[in-house]
Amino acid sequence: YNPYLEYVKDELFLEGVSLRELAEKYGTPLYVYSASYIRDRLREYRESFPGALICYAVKANFNPHIVSLMAGEGAGADIVSGGELYVALMAGVNPSRIVYAGVGKTVKELVEAIKADILMFNVESRMELEILNQLGEQLGKKVRISIRVNPHVDPKTHPYIATGMKKSKFGIDIDRAEEEYRYALSMKNIQVVGVHCHIGSQILDTSPYVEAVSKVVDLYRSLEDQGIELQYLDIGGGLGIKYKPEDRALTPMELSSALSPILQKVKATVVLEPGRSLVGNAGVLITQVQFVKDKGEKHFVIVDAGMNDLIRPAIYDAYHHILPVVKRGRPSIVTDVVGPICETGDFLAKDRQLEEVGRGDYLAVLSAGAYGFAMSSHYNVRPRACEVLVDRGYVRVIREREDYQYILSKSS
Ligand code: LLP
């Protein structure tokens, strides 16, 4: 999962730091991320796609320290809201490396991003184009855009995270794209600079990318043949990571090899928007066993992390591997690992083979760095977890644990 995650004498360490000690010091539930892992993944992207612009998808993990780590390594940002623009700028991402997607951008958000002079808007509808043109006029700016095209490709992933299929709400149908590009070209305050697509997330196979990028490259060439000058070919994010022990991640190098014959057909700056593949396996969620109960037919390990901390199992039926933070060499059992929240969907693992644990033991939930904390909530008035970044033995709290006053601070 992560080469920096390893057992030393039966105790789990991340980048040389004992996860048991972190849990004892900062409490649980606790997110711990590995900085070296993130740097390695970014380097891998840069080496696989030389000359490309890597825009980290902030939605995967919006902690400003994580975003700033990316910015320090030269990455840009892929954002989907005014809040993400705010984080990206605060974390030091150069606006000339920010791309902005999303089907429902508000006027406030659009104005903020135009004023920040971001690289481009990935426009998802004709109405958005019209509003951008108006706002450009009001602000005296020419707004750079790409059109997000929907290439009608099945990425073979969970339906909730497939975004480029015919019936999805995202983008403009590829068959109608040329018409929209011509319309955009007629607008005084719009500058057309590229083509964008993003077909989905947790994709483990190159073939949907090959299919989608071929279509998008054809469009790019056809637009250029009509004298439309373009510069950016944004192929989105979506590379899948290892969740189950038997999974094999799709690596940037594999994607690059599969796409290079197609990408060679255009002279464009390639833009990538990886999220999960940069941070997913950088992070673990440490949780403490509260109770254990056996109901005859089923065994339950009840922990202090719930669906409000990690919602992926509940909404995507996602698998997250779980390891004991301290191996005790006890026999293994088959159990559900569940949270304290009053919903049956509040589970981290079902029918999982796990070393028997007892009250007070710590468990590490793996692959929790992406869409973990970022999707957490206050459900059941539960303060959100503490986040810690480890970097070659150094430990830094990058987000303090919340308290009740914080949760209610706007409710007066
Ligand atoms: N670009 C765009 C336009 C996106 O919508 C997304 C993700 C990405 C890039 C980054 O995709 P990634 O490289 O992380 O796969 N909450 C879900 C994942 C939702 C992904 C949404 N869009 C989950 O936990 O699996």
Boltz pocket constraint, residues with backbone or C-beta under 6 A from the ligand:
constraints:
  - pocket:
      binder: B
      contacts: [[A, 57], [A, 59], [A, 60], [A, 78], [A, 101], [A, 161], [A, 163], [A, 198], [A, 200], [A, 201], [A, 202], [A, 236], [A, 237], [A, 238], [A, 239], [A, 273], [A, 274], [A, 275], [A, 276], [A, 277], [A, 312], [A, 316], [A, 370], [A, 371]]
      max_distance: 6.0
